[in-house]
Amino acid sequence: MKLRSLILSFCAQVAVAASASELIDSAIVSIQTISLASTPIFPLAEIKYNPSTLSVELISFDAPELEPSAKLVRIGIYDTTTSTWKSSTSTTSVESFAKGYSPTIVLNLDAQGSVIGVTVKSARIDAGQTRDFGPKVTLRRMEKGKGAELNRPVVLSAEGKLEQPEVEKTMLQKYWWVLLGGVMLLMTAGGGE
């Protein structure tokens, strides 16, 4: 029995170590209130992720304590050594972090796996449906968009608009007059004696 529990605990430790080593990159998301005066920039969350598998883990999340007069906040990856924003920033309402809302941090990655932008969206919590109230993290990778369809002629109508293909009519729409004639014939024909 001891051997069995020893093997199970060893396997659990190996699984935890493997999952921890899978997350190879990390990012610290920062937040700043937008106002007329300059405001300090605080770390909001620390996130570890793997750009190839798009697996992600929220290491820490510090709920921001914002001043009551603030309406908007700026969110992004901030480099404290150069005092610049490393990623594109997004703006969201302070209410995204209010009580009754669950924030979702979205990291946008480029083709190499570096963070190019951070967005925060929030959803209203319905306590009757779920108990997962905490913040969530998702990753989105840049993908190649749809290309232009070349060498297809553009056909315009007499009014200069795109011609729409004519919708084919159903059997009833085509031959309604035959059915009407048959009904009229049956109604006007006299019965035999």
N, C-alpha and C positions, 0 to 999 in steps of 0.2 A: 504494500500500500504506500509506503514511504517512497519507494522508487517511482511509482506512478505519479505521485504528486510532485516529486522532484523534476521529472521529465516534463510535466505539464507547465510548471513554473518556468523552466528553462525555455520551452517553446514560446511562452508568452513574452518573455524578455527579448527573445530573438525577433519576434514579430513587432514589438514596440520599437526596437532599434532599427529594424528595416524600414518601418514606416517613417521614422524620424529622419533617416538618412535619405529618404526619397525626396523630401522637400529641400531643394538645393539653393533656392534664391530667397531673399527676404526683402521686405520693404517696410518703411515706417511712414504711415500716412499722417500728415499734419493738418491742423485746422487753424484758421485765423478769422476773427470777426471782421466784417467790412464796415468801416466807419470813416468819418472825416479825419480823425486823429489816427496816428499809427498805433497799431495794436500788436501785442506779442503773438508769436506763432507757437502753438502747443502740439505735442505729439498726440494723435488720436488713437491709432492702432498700430500694432506690429503684426505683420503678416508674413508667413513662410509659404512658398509655392514652388511648384515644379512646372516650368513652361511647356515641357514636352507632353506631360500627361494631363495638364490643367488641374492637378490636385492642389488643394489649398487648405491652409489651417490658420485660424485666427489665434495668435499667440497671446496677445493682450489687447484690451479695449478699455480706454479711459474715457468715461462719459464726460463730455465737456461741460464745464461750469461757465456759462456765458452770461454776460451782463444783461439785465432785463431790457435795456434799450436797443439791443442788437436785433436786427431783422434777418440779415444774410451772413453766411459764412463762406469762406474760400477753403477748398479742400484740394490737396495734392501731395506730391512727394517733395519735401523741402530739404535742401542740403545745408546743414548748419555751418559747415566749414567755409563755404563760399557765400553764404547768406543769399542763396537764389533758389528758385523753384526748379527742380530737375525735370518735372513732368508738366504737362499742361494741367491747369487747374480748372475746377468747376465750382459753380456757385449754387448753393442750395439754401433753403429756408432754415431758420433756427428751429422751427417746429419739427423738422426731421428727427431731432434728438429729444423731443418733448416726451413726457409721460404718455403712454398709450400708443406709441409708435415704435416699430422695430426697424432700425436702419440696416440697409444692405450696401456694403461697400463693393463697388465694381472696379476691378483693376483691368485696364486695357493694355494689352501687350503687343509689341511689334513682332516682326518675323523672327528676330533673334531672341525674344523672350524678355526684353527689358520693358519696364513700365513706361508707357507714353502718356497715360492719363488716368485720373482717378475720378470716380463719380460716386455720389451717395444718393440712394433713393430710399424712401421709407414707405412702410405699409402700416395701416391701422391695425392694431391687435384686437382680435376678437377672442376674448378669454374663454368663450364656450367651445371653440373649435380646436384650439391648439394650446400647448403649454410651452412651445419653443419661442420665447419672447426675446432672446438675446440677439445681438447683432450677427449678421451673416456676411460672408464674403463670396464673391464669384469672380471668375477670370474670363476674359474674352480676348481671343487672339485676332489679330488683323487677318482678313481673308481677301482674296482677290475678288473684286466685284465683277458683275456681269459686263461683258464687252459690248461694243456697238455691233449691230447687225449690218454689215456692209453689203453692197451690190444688190440690194433689194429696191426695186423702183417704188416710189411713193405715188400712189394713184389718188388723184383728187377728183371730187365731183364738180359739177358745173358751178356750184356755189363756192368752190375753193376749200371745201372741207374734206377730211379723209372719208373715203367710202367704206361703209360698214358692210360686211357680207350679209346678204339677205337671208333671214331665218326661214328655213323650209316649213311650209304649212303642214298641219296634220291632215289626215284623211277626212275628218269631219269639216275642217275649214275649207277644203277643196271642193267637196261634193255635197254641201248642205242643201243645195238647190234640188238635187235628185231626190233626197229624202223628203223635202217639202212637197215636191210634185207627187211622190208616192202616197204621202199622207192625204193630200187633197183628192187624189183619185179614189182612195179608199173611202173617204168621207162622202163624196158626191155620187158614188156608184150605188145604185138601188139594189135592194135585196131581191132574190128570186122567190116566186110563189109556187 
